[in-house]
């Protein structure tokens, strides 16, 4: 379909508006916030009717579809772990929509076809959109508690399976989110996060209210096997402050329940502990009295483990690069004992326990390094697992000498290792049939932001690619203290294999370089994140890596917000844009599902001091009539209950209304899909192929 032949569907506009802090804000497409309204359904159908034939006939579509399908349907093994006498692994022979769970008493036999098939989500739905989203096995290895998600929703159903017999238990818990089941010491009860007042839609429901309605008060509940969910005990809840949520951790010896709490997505936490006791019937009970360990919400903390009454934490208190400390739970007010500390160029990003040791993960310019230390922090081994890699998983227990690690990089999928506590490394078998990828080079560079701050980025290309300029895909995130390390993505690999340059920018707001890096890009400083991206783009153009006519920008979720801000603030800088499940309405994001939890990162539009900042960069409200915006493919899912589809629908409608340039503004709206959770492999392959073909069309990349 020729680009000039595009005619956008008629979309109703009305005079809906709000007066916010004395400013009148128009919202002509607010009706699109109701996913079930006839006008919304018609809008989605009309937009898909426009975008599908356009995307299907793009020159590179077939090549990318074939490559994405091959990559995403290749056999794959996950990182194994051990509980009791069994090893467990999530794997896929390659042709299935959803990964399966296998169990075996032998690590050598644990693979597709050899291990015992314990859970197969492919039997749950005809269209492959029911997914396994979490799994925790009891300490003795006899029961597996798992979470199921339907159509990409964050809502979960918790179910149980007997590891030995493979039979399902009758327990079914609804209204769950965020947490996998956390087993209690008795092996007959577990903790989970629950929203008791929400009516969760069934997997085939046509009404989607619970996919958009503001989520209410949640609670940490204790479920005992065989009892009705209505009788579950509430362990922790804050009805007066619904934004607070808690992460539970149970010590290996079963003595302590550690509760790490924070408001919304705030990375700062408080910590309290409770005793776990065993009653006369052998059941675990949590004592109601709490002992505060960290009472002030000032720093980030995470639980590493415990040894008797000594609790080990990774903390950022007086340590923006992280440190490992020991806390005496009998005297929690006593000074903490420091075992290890990070430095500005060596971030202590993760710590786990193994027998008599700590397993430490260090981030050095976003790449991960592994060290094993004794309990005093003295290094006993530093296994070599690659130069520019990150870890997909780190699995160990305080009582075990085995450590399981998965690594990934820009140039390879996951590789899995068994490491003993004395540092002996064994690479575990890889599945046969992996797709052979071209050799690539990855170079670390920096670019100056508008305030002069150096912004690091990885520039990845095929090793045989001649000097540029070349079509380039610039990816970023920049928020929520989340790091973007070197890792494999089928979308990235497809772009590189076709001869494009991939650039992954490590923007402020992320978690790559410690507390200060994150805080420099949040709330009132959010504009710095966008400026960091522009600095990277301008440097890539200036040094001849690419040109403005060859540069595409891509991001998901908070990264979709990044793309929305980029094309409204600097439309001339990009040849194509791929905002995916983005947060586009910064004045109403807090009114849907879990959006209120993000106010700790963005600020709240209800606060007079935050409103001007949010209003200034909100992508929806920054669009202006008569501006030549770059060709843009907006992607979302109709079941997205994290970033509701209204963000993308309203932004797309307004952008089509405003567009003065020849570039198309298209919306790709998946049905029975959410924020990306559990998306079937073939559906994901089609999404990536559409995005890559669109970016290739407008940057000049040829995929033969």
ZAKEFI-479064 format. One record per residue (C-alpha): y, x, z; residue in one letter. Coordinates in steps of 0.5 Angstrom, whole numbers, padded with zeros to 4 digits, always signed. Layout:
# residues N
YXZa...
# end
This chain:
# residues 704
+0000+0000+0000x+0007+0003-0002x+0011+0004+0004x+0017+0001+0001x+0013-0005+0000x+0013-0007+0007x+0016-0013+0010x+0016-0014+0017x+0013-0021+0020x+0018-0026+0022x+0019-0025+0030x+0023-0030+0034x+0029-0027+0038x+0032-0031+0043x+0038-0030+0048x+0034-0028+0054x+0038-0024+0059x+0039-0021+0066x+0045-0019+0069x+0043-0012+0073x+0048-0009+0078x+0053-0012+0074x+0051-0010+0067x+0048-0015+0062x+0042-0013+0059x+0039-0017+0053x+0031-0018+0053x+0030-0022+0046x+0023-0021+0046x+0021-0023+0053x+0016-0028+0051x+0012-0023+0049x+0010-0021+0056x+0006-0027+0056x-0001-0025+0053x-0004-0032+0052x+0003-0035+0049x+0002-0038+0042x+0008-0034+0040x+0005-0027+0043x-0002-0029+0040x+0001-0030+0033x+0005-0024+0033x-0001-0019+0035x-0004-0022+0029x+0001-0022+0024x+0003-0014+0026x-0005-0012+0026x-0005-0016+0019x+0001-0011+0017x-0002-0005+0020x-0009-0005+0018x-0009-0005+0011x-0003+0000+0011x-0007+0005+0015x-0014+0004+0011x-0011+0006+0005x-0007+0012+0007x-0010+0018+0003x-0013+0022+0009x-0016+0016+0013x-0023+0017+0010x-0023+0024+0012x-0021+0023+0019x-0025+0017+0020x-0031+0022+0018x-0029+0028+0022x-0027+0023+0028x-0034+0020+0028x-0038+0026+0027x-0034+0029+0033x-0034+0023+0038x-0041+0021+0036x-0044+0028+0037x-0049+0029+0043x-0046+0031+0050x-0048+0033+0057x-0044+0032+0063x-0044+0037+0069x-0050+0035+0073x-0050+0034+0081x-0055+0034+0086x-0056+0029+0092x-0062+0029+0096x-0068+0031+0092x-0065+0029+0085x-0060+0032+0080x-0056+0027+0076x-0052+0028+0070x-0048+0023+0065x-0050+0024+0058x-0050+0021+0051x-0055+0023+0045x-0049+0022+0041x-0050+0015+0037x-0049+0010+0043x-0042+0007+0045x-0043+0009+0052x-0045+0014+0056x-0052+0014+0060x-0054+0016+0067x-0060+0020+0068x-0064+0023+0074x-0069+0028+0075x-0072+0032+0081x-0072+0038+0076x-0065+0041+0074x-0069+0044+0068x-0072+0037+0066x-0065+0034+0066x-0063+0032+0059x-0063+0026+0055x-0070+0024+0053x-0073+0028+0059x-0070+0026+0065x-0071+0019+0068x-0066+0014+0065x-0062+0011+0071x-0056+0007+0068x-0055+0004+0061x-0048+0001+0060x-0050+0000+0053x-0054-0006+0055x-0048-0010+0058x-0045-0012+0052x-0046-0014+0045x-0039-0010+0043x-0040-0004+0047x-0034-0005+0051x-0037-0006+0058x-0037+0001+0061x-0039+0005+0067x-0033+0008+0070x-0035+0011+0076x-0041+0013+0080x-0043+0016+0087x-0050+0017+0090x-0052+0016+0097x-0053+0023+0101x-0060+0022+0101x-0060+0021+0093x-0064+0014+0094x-0058+0009+0092x-0053+0010+0086x-0047+0005+0087x-0043+0005+0080x-0037+0001+0078x-0037-0003+0071x-0030-0004+0067x-0030-0010+0062x-0026-0009+0055x-0022-0003+0058x-0019-0006+0064x-0018-0003+0071x-0021-0008+0074x-0028-0006+0077x-0035-0009+0079x-0039-0005+0084x-0046-0006+0083x-0052-0002+0086x-0059+0001+0083x-0065+0004+0087x-0066+0011+0084x-0073+0012+0085x-0075+0005+0082x-0069+0004+0078x-0069-0003+0080x-0062-0007+0081x-0060-0009+0088x-0057-0016+0089x-0050-0013+0091x-0044-0015+0087x-0037-0014+0089x-0031-0016+0085x-0024-0015+0085x-0025-0007+0086x-0020-0002+0083x-0018+0005+0083x-0024+0008+0088x-0031+0009+0087x-0036+0007+0092x-0035+0012+0098x-0042+0012+0102x-0042+0012+0109x-0047+0016+0113x-0052+0011+0114x-0054+0010+0107x-0053+0003+0107x-0046+0002+0107x-0040+0004+0103x-0032+0004+0103x-0028+0001+0097x-0021-0001+0095x-0021-0009+0094x-0015-0014+0092x-0018-0020+0095x-0013-0025+0093x-0013-0023+0085x-0017-0028+0081x-0020-0023+0076x-0022-0025+0069x-0029-0025+0066x-0030-0021+0061x-0030-0026+0056x-0024-0030+0059x-0018-0032+0054x-0013-0033+0060x-0011-0026+0061x-0006-0027+0067x-0010-0022+0072x-0008-0017+0066x-0001-0018+0067x+0001-0021+0074x+0004-0016+0079x-0002-0014+0084x-0001-0016+0091x-0004-0013+0097x-0010-0008+0097x-0015-0006+0103x-0020-0001+0104x-0026-0005+0106x-0033-0003+0108x-0039-0007+0105x-0046-0007+0108x-0052-0008+0103x-0054-0015+0103x-0048-0018+0106x-0043-0023+0103x-0037-0019+0100x-0033-0025+0104x-0036-0022+0110x-0034-0014+0109x-0030-0011+0114x-0023-0009+0113x-0022-0002+0115x-0015+0000+0113x-0009-0005+0110x-0001-0005+0110x+0001-0012+0108x+0008-0011+0110x+0008-0005+0105x+0003-0007+0099x+0006+0000+0096x+0001+0004+0100x-0006+0006+0098x-0011+0010+0102x-0016+0015+0099x-0022+0016+0104x-0027+0022+0105x-0033+0022+0109x-0035+0029+0112x-0042+0031+0110x-0044+0031+0118x-0042+0024+0118x-0037+0025+0124x-0030+0024+0121x-0027+0019+0116x-0021+0022+0113x-0015+0017+0110x-0010+0020+0106x-0005+0015+0104x+0001+0015+0100x+0006+0010+0097x+0004+0008+0090x+0003+0014+0086x+0007+0019+0090x+0004+0026+0091x+0006+0027+0098x+0001+0024+0103x+0000+0023+0110x-0007+0024+0113x-0010+0020+0119x-0017+0021+0122x-0022+0016+0125x-0029+0018+0128x-0035+0015+0125x-0041+0013+0130x-0048+0010+0130x-0049+0004+0133x-0056+0002+0136x-0059-0001+0130x-0057+0005+0126x-0051+0003+0122x-0045+0007+0121x-0038+0004+0125x-0031+0006+0124x-0027+0007+0130x-0021+0003+0130x-0017+0008+0133x-0013+0013+0129x-0011+0020+0130x-0005+0023+0126x-0006+0030+0123x+0000+0029+0118x+0005+0024+0120x+0011+0025+0116x+0011+0023+0108x+0014+0030+0106x+0008+0034+0102x+0002+0034+0098x-0005+0034+0102x-0012+0034+0100x-0018+0034+0103x-0023+0040+0102x-0028+0039+0107x-0030+0040+0114x-0034+0044+0119x-0035+0040+0126x-0028+0039+0128x-0025+0043+0123x-0022+0040+0117x-0020+0044+0111x-0014+0042+0107x-0011+0044+0101x-0003+0043+0102x+0004+0044+0099x+0007+0044+0106x+0011+0051+0106x+0007+0052+0100x+0009+0050+0093x+0004+0053+0090x-0001+0051+0095x-0005+0054+0101x-0012+0053+0104x-0011+0051+0111x-0016+0050+0117x-0014+0044+0122x-0017+0043+0129x-0018+0036+0130x-0019+0036+0137x-0012+0039+0137x-0008+0037+0131x-0001+0038+0133x-0003+0046+0134x-0001+0050+0128x-0005+0050+0122x-0009+0057+0120x-0008+0059+0113x-0014+0062+0109x-0011+0063+0102x-0004+0062+0099x-0002+0061+0092x+0004+0065+0089x+0009+0062+0083x+0005+0065+0078x-0002+0063+0081x-0003+0056+0083x-0008+0054+0088x-0010+0048+0084x-0017+0046+0087x-0022+0048+0093x-0029+0046+0094x-0034+0048+0100x-0041+0051+0099x-0045+0054+0104x-0041+0059+0108x-0036+0059+0102x-0030+0056+0099x-0030+0055+0091x-0023+0056+0089x-0020+0054+0083x-0013+0058+0081x-0009+0056+0075x-0005+0062+0072x+0000+0059+0066x-0005+0053+0066x-0011+0057+0065x-0016+0056+0070x-0020+0062+0074x-0026+0061+0079x-0027+0065+0085x-0032+0064+0091x-0029+0067+0098x-0032+0067+0105x-0030+0062+0110x-0024+0067+0112x-0022+0067+0105x-0025+0074+0103x-0027+0074+0095x-0034+0075+0094x-0035+0073+0087x-0030+0072+0081x-0035+0069+0075x-0032+0070+0068x-0032+0063+0065x-0027+0064+0059x-0020+0066+0058x-0016+0060+0056x-0020+0054+0059x-0020+0049+0064x-0025+0045+0069x-0028+0038+0067x-0031+0038+0074x-0033+0042+0080x-0039+0040+0084x-0041+0043+0090x-0043+0041+0097x-0042+0045+0104x-0049+0045+0105x-0051+0047+0098x-0052+0054+0095x-0051+0051+0088x-0044+0050+0085x-0044+0046+0078x-0038+0047+0074x-0036+0045+0067x-0031+0048+0062x-0027+0046+0056x-0021+0049+0052x-0017+0048+0046x-0023+0051+0041x-0029+0048+0045x-0032+0042+0048x-0035+0042+0055x-0040+0048+0057x-0043+0047+0064x-0045+0052+0069x-0050+0053+0075x-0047+0058+0080x-0050+0061+0086x-0045+0062+0092x-0046+0070+0091x-0043+0069+0084x-0049+0069+0079x-0048+0065+0073x-0053+0061+0069x-0050+0057+0063x-0054+0050+0062x-0057+0048+0056x-0052+0045+0051x-0055+0039+0047x-0057+0040+0040x-0053+0037+0034x-0046+0039+0036x-0040+0039+0031x-0039+0046+0028x-0031+0047+0029x-0027+0053+0026x-0025+0059+0029x-0018+0058+0032x-0012+0062+0036x-0008+0060+0042x-0002+0063+0043x+0003+0062+0049x+0010+0061+0048x+0016+0059+0052x+0022+0055+0049x+0029+0054+0053x+0031+0047+0055x+0038+0045+0055x+0039+0048+0062x+0036+0054+0060x+0030+0053+0063x+0024+0057+0060x+0019+0051+0058x+0012+0054+0056x+0007+0051+0051x+0001+0053+0047x+0001+0054+0040x-0006+0053+0037x-0008+0053+0030x-0014+0055+0025x-0015+0063+0025x-0015+0063+0018x-0008+0059+0017x-0003+0063+0014x+0004+0064+0016x+0008+0057+0017x+0012+0053+0016x+0006+0048+0017x+0005+0040+0019x+0005+0040+0027x+0003+0035+0032x+0007+0036+0039x+0004+0033+0045x+0007+0032+0052x+0006+0028+0058x+0011+0031+0064x+0010+0027+0070x+0007+0024+0076x+0005+0032+0078x-0001+0032+0073x-0002+0038+0069x-0004+0039+0062x-0008+0045+0061x-0012+0047+0055x-0018+0042+0054x-0021+0039+0048x-0019+0033+0045x-0022+0030+0038x-0016+0028+0036x-0013+0035+0037x-0019+0038+0034x-0019+0034+0028x-0011+0036+0026x-0013+0043+0027x-0019+0043+0023x-0015+0040+0017x-0010+0045+0017x-0004+0043+0022x-0001+0046+0028x-0002+0043+0035x+0003+0045+0040x+0002+0042+0047x+0008+0043+0052x+0008+0044+0059x+0014+0040+0061x+0018+0039+0068x+0015+0033+0072x+0008+0036+0071x+0003+0039+0076x+0002+0046+0072x+0007+0050+0076x+0007+0047+0083x+0012+0042+0087x+0018+0045+0084x+0016+0044+0077x+0014+0037+0079x+0020+0035+0083x+0025+0038+0077x+0023+0032+0072x+0022+0026+0077x+0027+0020+0078x+0034+0022+0077x+0032+0029+0074x+0027+0025+0068x+0032+0027+0063x+0030+0034+0064x+0023+0032+0061x+0026+0030+0055x+0030+0036+0054x+0024+0040+0055x+0021+0037+0049x+0027+0038+0045x+0027+0045+0047x+0020+0046+0044x+0021+0042+0038x+0028+0046+0036x+0024+0053+0038x+0018+0051+0033x+0023+0049+0028x+0028+0056+0029x+0022+0060+0029x+0019+0058+0022x+0012+0054+0026x+0015+0048+0023x+0021+0044+0020x+0024+0037+0022x+0020+0034+0016x+0014+0036+0018x+0014+0035+0026x+0010+0029+0029x+0011+0028+0036x+0005+0024+0040x+0004+0022+0048x+0000+0017+0052x+0002+0013+0058x+0008+0017+0061x+0007+0021+0055x+0008+0015+0051x+0015+0014+0055x+0016+0021+0053x+0015+0019+0045x+0020+0013+0046x+0025+0017+0049x+0025+0022+0044x+0025+0018+0038x+0031+0014+0041x+0035+0020+0043x+0033+0025+0038x+0031+0021+0032x+0033+0026+0027x+0028+0031+0030x+0022+0028+0028x+0018+0026+0022x+0013+0022+0025x+0012+0019+0032x+0005+0016+0035x+0007+0013+0042x+0001+0010+0045x+0000+0005+0051x+0007+0008+0053x+0012+0005+0059x+0018+0003+0054x+0021-0002+0059x+0024+0002+0065x+0028-0004+0067x+0022-0009+0068x+0016-0004+0069x+0015-0005+0076x+0014-0013+0075x+0007-0012+0072x+0000-0010+0075x+0001-0004+0079x+0008-0002+0076x+0011-0002+0082x+0007+0004+0084x+0011+0008+0079x+0017+0007+0083x+0016+0014+0087x+0016+0017+0080x+0021+0014+0076x+0026+0010+0081x+0027+0003+0082x+0031-0001+0077x+0032-0006+0083x+0036+0000+0087x+0043+0001+0085x+0043+0008+0085x+0037+0009+0080x+0039+0003+0075x+0044+0007+0071x+0039+0013+0070x+0033+0008+0068x+0038+0004+0064x+0040+0010+0060x+0033+0013+0058x+0029+0006+0057x+0026+0007+0050x+0027-0001+0049x+0034-0001+0051x+0036+0005+0047x+0034+0002+0041x+0040+0001+0036x+0041-0003+0030x+0043+0001+0024x+0039+0008+0026x+0034+0011+0021x+0028+0012+0026x+0022+0016+0024x+0016+0013+0022x+0013+0010+0028x+0006+0008+0029x+0006+0004+0036x-0001+0003+0039x-0004-0001+0045x-0009-0005+0047x-0009-0013+0049x-0013-0012+0056x-0009-0006+0058x-0007-0008+0065x-0004-0001+0067x+0001-0001+0062x+0001-0008+0060x+0002-0009+0052x+0009-0012+0053x+0012-0005+0053x+0009-0004+0046x+0010-0011+0043x+0017-0011+0045x+0019-0004+0043x+0016-0005+0037x+0019-0012+0035x+0026-0009+0037x+0025-0003+0033x+0023-0006+0027x+0029-0011+0028x+0033-0004+0028x+0030+0000+0023x+0035+0002+0018x+0031+0008+0015x+0025+0008+0010x+0020+0010+0015x+0015+0004+0017x+0015+0002+0024x+0008-0001+0025x+0004-0003+0031x-0004-0002+0032x-0006-0007+0037x-0013-0006+0039x-0017-0013+0042x-0022-0012+0048x-0019-0005+0049x-0014-0003+0055x-0011+0003+0057x-0017+0008+0054x-0022+0006+0060x-0029+0006+0057x-0027+0005+0050x-0033+0006+0045x-0034+0012+0041x-0033+0009+0034x-0027+0005+0036x-0024+0011+0039x-0026+0015+0033x-0022+0009+0029x-0016+0010+0033x-0015+0017+0032x-0017+0017+0025x-0011+0012+0024x-0006+0016+0028x-0008+0023+0025x-0008+0019+0018x-0001+0016+0019x+0002+0023+0022x-0001+0027+0016x+0002+0022+0011x+0009+0023+0014x+0009+0031+0015x+0005+0033+0009x-0001+0035+0012x-0007+0034+0007x-0014+0033+0009x-0019+0034+0004x
# end
